[in-house]
Amino acid sequence: MRFNKKLVVIPVYMAKGLEFDSVIVINKINNSFTKSDKYLMYVALTRAQHKLIIYN
């Protein structure tokens, strides 16, 4: 899959299998994760190839 936009905003559940140069993750859960929340956070954090920014 190839994106021609400089900025792509997608929900985490749609990012599985994709990789991006930079990823920004915004976390509003206050570190109390359910099992599915942990999985989605893992997916979000592993999409970045070069730069990962986490706002907590």
Contacts in CASP RR format, 6 or more apart in sequence:
PFRMAT RR
TARGET T0000
AUTHOR 0000-0000-0000
METHOD contacts of the structure
MODEL  1
MRFNKKLVVIPVYMAKGLEFDSVIVINKINNSFTKSDKYLMYVALTRAQH
KLIIYN
1 18 0 8 1.000
8 20 0 8 1.000
12 40 0 8 1.000
12 41 0 8 1.000
12 43 0 8 1.000
12 44 0 8 1.000
13 40 0 8 1.000
13 43 0 8 1.000
15 43 0 8 1.000
15 44 0 8 1.000
15 47 0 8 1.000
16 43 0 8 1.000
17 47 0 8 1.000
18 47 0 8 1.000
19 47 0 8 1.000
19 48 0 8 1.000
19 49 0 8 1.000
20 47 0 8 1.000
20 48 0 8 1.000
20 49 0 8 1.000
21 48 0 8 1.000
21 49 0 8 1.000
21 50 0 8 1.000
21 51 0 8 1.000
22 48 0 8 1.000
22 50 0 8 1.000
22 51 0 8 1.000
22 52 0 8 1.000
22 53 0 8 1.000
23 44 0 8 1.000
23 45 0 8 1.000
23 47 0 8 1.000
23 48 0 8 1.000
23 51 0 8 1.000
23 52 0 8 1.000
23 53 0 8 1.000
24 53 0 8 1.000
24 54 0 8 1.000
24 55 0 8 1.000
25 41 0 8 1.000
25 44 0 8 1.000
25 45 0 8 1.000
25 52 0 8 1.000
25 53 0 8 1.000
25 54 0 8 1.000
25 55 0 8 1.000
26 55 0 8 1.000
27 41 0 8 1.000
27 54 0 8 1.000
27 55 0 8 1.000
27 56 0 8 1.000
29 37 0 8 1.000
31 56 0 8 1.000
33 41 0 8 1.000
45 52 0 8 1.000
45 54 0 8 1.000
END
